[in-house]
Amino acid sequence: MKNEHNLVEFENGILLKRSVGLMLSKVHVIVTGAGAGIGKEIVTSCLSERAHVVACDISEDSLNELKASYSTNKLST
């Protein structure tokens, strides 16, 4: 899927192309199932793009491990 400005291109939920300088620093993202698997990878990707992330998971232990693995104030659990 391409947006009309061709800034970001996704295919099956995977970021394929991003224009230089486009950061998510002003974006807030809520990720469910963030404690493991795809959800955890989405958290990692969003944090690498400087987004503010709210991570949700049924497992509190998984969320605590996730929070401990990042030293950023942009991740909330």
Buried (B, 14 or more C-beta within 10 A) or exposed (E): EEEEEEEBBEEEEEEEEEEEEEEBEEEEBEBEBBBEEEBBEBBBBBBEBEBBBBBBBEEEEBBEEBBEEBEEEBBEB
